[in-house]
Amino acid sequence: MGFLFYDLETSGLAPCWDVPLQAAFLQTDADHRLQRELVLRCRVPAHVVPSPDALLTTGVTPAMLEHQPLSHLEMMAQIARILADCKPTMLVGYNSIRYDDEMLRASLFQTLLPPYAASMTGHGRLDVLTSLRAIVMAEPEAVVIPRDAAGKAVLKLGAVCRANGIALSENDAHDALADVRATRELFMLLLDRAPMTMATMLGHAKKSGPIALMEPGEPLILGGTSRLTPVLPMIGSPTNPNARVCIDLSLDPAGFIDLAAQDLLARIRSSRSPVRQVKTNAMPILFAWHQAAHALVDPEPDHVYRDRARALWAHPTFLRQLALALKDQYADREASPWPEAQLYSGGFVSDADVAACQRFHEIEWKFRENFTAWHIRDPRLRSLALRQIFLNAPEALSPEARRRGQDWMRHRLATEDEVPWLTIPKALARCDELAATIEPGSGAALDQIRAWLLQRRDALPQELEEVPALAAS
């Protein structure tokens, strides 16, 4: 299996509401020989307001947002083809599982492309940042970790690279190709400096690795962002088929083992929860006991953990009460009313709708509105399909659908309601905040962003229906 290193630069930090604007890919074979590099850039979609902070950080100007050869839809289609053409491969990024993968999945979903193309087609997913954290906890002498004035570890890609002799200047950081090249070099350095820990993390890049390690139900060592914890894998998660429920063995189970489900749930929701859910498909930091028990902070003697594990397995009612408690863990969570935020709450897309979405992309724009009405059954996808037609070929819509699209666009960009995405009024207010604290050399760039936002606001249609139909499923 070869490796596909990738990085995204985005309009902001919220996967449901922001989009990739730049994507870089670097492909190697199984022996790490470079095969190709590719950089894609797209125009910002008309319904997205990029974060002024993100634009200032990346140095992207309004002109760059509007004068790229690809639309957002076209770039996402190219990314989907790249992921399909190179499978199976090991997808590698830096902070990719928590951020880039989520951003990619959300944009694929919103453009009616396969949202799980990076995780359900034979690919492995390796996050170099997660691997680095595992090494820092288990083999702290293997790499140099920079620290801030307070002594706290700094794990930003550029800082870690420079501390270990890898060139990535502050000016180059946040350029997708520069970041992806640096990620590859850091990955190679970690393979050389900490081969045993990296072998473990590579094994966890597919969910079969952590599943096999947890299957015997023996005590293991679980890593968080900065600390290792002794845990006991017990039951599958009632709410996530890709997660296993583990119990924190650093806590005495006598304090919760006899609780009924309702009381146990209250304990789980407290700051002293004994439960750790391990997502097998998200490359957890998980070690066999002999690999990392030496790195526990303030450890108990090994026999204490073993005794606690035996007590948990032997208890006559704990497993059932645990399952009942976790079954209701998210019962009071409300689903989002916005289709772009319903990827996880609305269930997997059916095979029929997968086929319909593929056909949606193949036919001419003028046929897509009618096709959507007759062949796409998922209400989320129907809303998203109409949005894509409006964003890319509004002339192909019926007059009524085009009017609803205009209403949706104005609401999306200019509403004063409390909404989870960035609007033009919110972005202008943020520009005011930044103007008071910004470095002198960035004032001109901020002025350009403000002027562009005002221009977009003034270009909006003036009339707005009370209910923006394309914003609802």
N, C-alpha and C positions, 0 to 999 in steps of 0.2 A: 504493500500500500504506500502510495506517495503522500505528499503533503501539499495542502493549499493554504498558504498564509493569506489573511485578508484583514482589511481595516476599513471602517466607514467614518466619514466626516458628515455630520448631520446638522439639521436646522435647529436642534435643541436636544434636550435630554429625555423627553417623554415619548416612548415608543408608539403609543396610540395616536399621538397628536403631531409628532415631528416626523421627518423623513430623511433618508440618506440623500446627500447632495453630491458626495464623491465616494467612490469605492475603488480600492486598489487590491490587486491579487498578485501573488507571487507563487508559482507552482514549481515544486521540485519532485524528483523521483524518490524511490525508497531509500536511495543512498545519498539523498540531500543535494543532488546535482540540480542546478537551476535549469528549468525548462522554458519558462516564459514569465513575463511581467505584463500587467495590463492595468490601466487606469481609466475609469469611467467618471464622467461628470454630467450632471443634469441641471435643467432649469428648475427653480423652485416652483412647485405647483401653486396655482392661483389661489387655493383655499388655505395655504399654510403661511403663517407669519413667523419667520425665523427669529430666534432669540437674539436681541442685540448683543448680549454677552457672548453667544456663540460666534457671531460674526466678528466681533472684536478679537476674540481669542484666535480664530483661524485665519484672520486677515482677509476673509471673503468680502467683497464689495457688492453693493446692489447690482452693478453692471455685470459682475460675474454670475450673479444669480439668474439673470435674465438672458444672457447671451451664450448659452451652451448648446451644442448640437443636439443633445438628447432631451426629450421630455422625461419626467419622472417615471411614467409608465414604460417608456422605451428602455430606460436604464434598468428598471426592475426586471423586465423581460430578458435582457441580456444576462443579468445576474442569475436568473432562474436557469438559463441555458448553460451557463458556466458550471453551476452546481450539478446539473444533470449530466453534462458531458464528461466531467472528471470523476464521477463516482465509480467505485468507492475510493474515497481518499480520507485523509485526516485533515479536518478543517482546524486551523490554528490561528488564534488571535490573542490580543492582550486585553483582558477584561471583557472578552467576547461573549462568554456564556451569560453573564448578567446584563450586558449592554448591547453589543453589536448583534448577537444572535436574536435578541428580543426585538431590536429595531428592524432587522431584516425580516423576521417573521411577521411583524405587524404590517410592514409595507407590502410584502408579498400577498398577504390576506386582503389588504385594501385595494390591490390592483388585480384581484381575482386570479392570482397565480398560486401555486402550491405552497402554503405557508410553512409546511414542515420539510421543505426540500433539503434543508441542511441537517436534519436529524432523523428522518425516517426512510432514507434511501441507501443505507449501507455506510454512510459517512460516520467517522468518529469525530468527536469535538473535543479539542484540547485547548484549555485556556492557560497561557503562559503566566499570567498574573496569579492564578490559583496555584499553579505548580511552584511558582516562586514562594508563595506563602507557605506551602507545604515544606519546602526546603528550609526556609527561615526558621520554622518551628522544629523540624526534625534534625537538620544539619546546619545549624547557624553559622558555622565556620566556612561553609562551601562558597558563599558569595559575599560580596561587599554590599551592605545595605546603607545608603545615606540616611542621615537623621537630621531633624530640624533642631531649632534652638532649644526646644524642650526635651530633646532626646528621643522623640517619637520617630519610628521608622517612616521613611518617605518612599512609597512604592510606585510613584509615577514613572512611566516608561522612560522618559528622557533622563530623569535623575538616576535611575538604576543603571541605565546603559552607560552614562558617563562615569559613574562610580566604578564600573567594571571594564572600562577601556573601549566601549562601543560608541562610535561617533553618532550623536543625535543632538544637535544644538537646539536651543530654545526656539530659534527661528524656524528650524525644520520640523519641530514637533507640531502635531495637528495637521500636517500634510499626510494624506493617506499613504502615499507610496513611501515616503521617508519612514513613517511609523511601521509599515509592514516589513520593510527591509531591516529595521532595527529589531523588530520582534523576532524575525528569523535568526538574527545573530545572537540575540539573548537566548533563544531556545537552544541553539547549538552550544552555547557556553554552559547552560544548565545541564545538558546531556553530558558534557565533559566533566563538570565539577561535582555533580550529584547523580551519578548514573542509577543508583538503586532507587532513590526517591522518584526520579523521572520515569523509571520503568514502572513503578507503581501507578503514577499518574497517567501514563500512557495506557496502562491496563484499564483505568477507570474512564478513559475517553469514550468507551462504549459501555452501555449499562450492564452488559454481561459481567464486567469486572467487579463492580461493587456488589452485584447480586450474588455472585459466587462467594465473595468474601463474607457476606452476612448470612448466607444460608445455614451454616452450622449453628448459629445462635450462640456463639462464644463471645466473650468480651473483646472489644476492639478499641482503637484509638481514633477519635473523630476530630478533625481540625475545623476551626472557624476561621475568622480573619486574622487572629493573632494568638490563639490559645488552643492547646490540645485538651480533649476531654475524654475520659474513659466511658465507654457506652456499651450497652447490651442490646443488640438487635432483637426485636421481639415479633411484631406483627406487621403485615402490610397496612398501609394507610387506607382507611375507609373512604377518603376523599380524593386520593391521588394514586392511580394504579402504578405510577412510576416512583413511589416513595415507600420507604420502610421506616417504621416507628422504632426508635431506640430510646432507652432509658439511661439517663445520666447517672453513672455509678459513683460519681464523686459525692452524690447526695445519699444520705441514709434512707432506704426505702421505707423504714418504719414510719416516716412522717407522711406517707401517702398511700401505702400499699393496701390499706383497709378501707379507703374512701369509696363511697358510692359514686356512680358516674357523674352526677351533677356537681358534687363537691370536688371530684377529681378534675373536671373541666375548669372549675374556678381556679384550682391550683395551676393547671396548665396555662391559663391566661394570665397568671401572676408573673412577677419578676423572678420568681424562683421555680420556674417550670422544670419538672424532671424529664420532659419529653423533648427529644430531638428528632425531627423528621429528615431523613436522608434521601434526597432525590437521586435515584440511580442514573437518570439520564442527564445529569448536570455536573458530571465529573467531580464528585465529592472528594474532599481530603479524608481518606480513610485508610488506616494502617492496621495490619496485623499487630497483635499485642507486642510481639518480640521486636518489631521494627521501631516503635516509637514510645514505648512505655518509659524509656529512659528520659524522655523530654517533657514528661508531665511536670507541671508546677505544683509544688507542695504535695507530692504523692503520698497516698496511704501505702502500707505494705500490700503486696500483690494478693495475699490471701483475703484481705478485706474486700477487695473488688469481687473475688471469686465467691465469697460467702454471700454477698449482696445479689450476685447473679443467680445463685442457687435458690435464694429466698424468693426472688421474683418469679422464677420458673415454677417453683413448687406451690405458690400461693393458689388456693382453689378458685378465687373469684377475680383476681387482679386483671387478667387478660381480657375477660369479658367486660369488666367495667371500663377498662382502657378503650376498648373498641367502641363501646356505647358513648363514651365521653367525646371521642374524636369524631364520631359520626355527626354530632351536632355542633362541632367546633365552628363551622361557618354558616350555621342555619340562619343567623340574623343578618347576613351580608346581602345587601341589595345589588342586583345586577345593574350595570350601566344601561341607560336608555339609548346610548349612542352606538351605532353598529360597529364603528371602528374599534370600540372597546369591548366587543363581545366575542372575541376570538376564543377565549377560554370558557366563558360562561355559556356560550351557545352550542357547545358540543362540536365534535368533528364534522367536517363537511362530508356529505354522503358521496358515494362513488358516482351516482347519477349527476350530482352537481359539479363534481370534479370534471367529469366529461363535458358537461354543459359549459363550464368556465373555459375549458380548453377551446371549445368550438367558438365561444364568444370572441376570443382573440383572433380567430382565423377568418371570420366573415367581415364584410365591409361595414363601416360605421353606420351607414344608412339602414342596415337591417338589425342593428343590435338592440334597439329599444324593444321592437316587437319580439325578437328572440328572447330577451330577458323575461318579458311577461309570460311567454309560453313555456320556457324550458328551464328557468332557474327557480327552484322551489324554496331555497333557504332565504328567508326574509332579509337577513343580514346582507347576503350576496346580491339580492335584487337592489337594495338601496345603494350598495357600493358600485354595482354595475351602472346604474343611472348616473351616479356621480362621475364615473370615468368617461361616460359619453359626454356629459356636460363639460367636463374639464378639457377634453381632447377634440371633440367634434360637436359643439353645441348646435350647429346647423342641422345635424342629423336627428335631433329630437323633435317631437311634435310641439306645436306652440305652447300647449298647456304644460308639458314636461319642461320645456325651456324656461317658462315663467317660474315654475317651482324651483328650478335650478338657480335662477337669479335670486329668489328669496332665500334659498339655503346659503348661497355665497355671501350675501350681505349679512345674514345672521351670523355666519361663521366668522366673518372678519370684523364686524362692527358692533356686535351686540354689547350692551352694557350689563347683561345678566351675568350672574356668577356661573361660569362654565369652566370645564377642566382644561381647555386649550388656551393658547396665547392669541389674543385678539389685537387688532391695531391699537385700540385705546390702552390696553395693558402694556403693549410694547412702547408706545410713546411715553407712558408714565415711567417705564423702566429707563428710557433714554434720559429723562429728567433726573432720575436718581443717579445714573452713571455720570452725568455731567458735573455733579457736585464732587465726585471722588476720582474722576478719571485722570490718568497721567496726561500732562500737557501735550505730548506728541500724538495722542489718540483723539484729540478734539475734532480734527477735520474728518476722520473716519466716522465718528459718532454723528456729526452734522450731516454727512451723506446718508447715513441710515435713517435719521429723522426725516430728512427731505423726501426720501423714497417712500417711507411709511405714509407721510401726508399725501403724497401723490397717489398712492394706492387707495387711501381713504376717499379722496375726492373723486376718483374714477368709478366708485361704486354706484350702482343704480339707486335712485333715491327712494323708491317705494318698497315697502317690505310687508309681506303678508304676516299675519299673526303667528301662523304655524309654518316653519320652514320644512316642507314635506320631505325633502331629500335628506333631512337630518334624522328622520325617524325610520324605523324598520317597518 
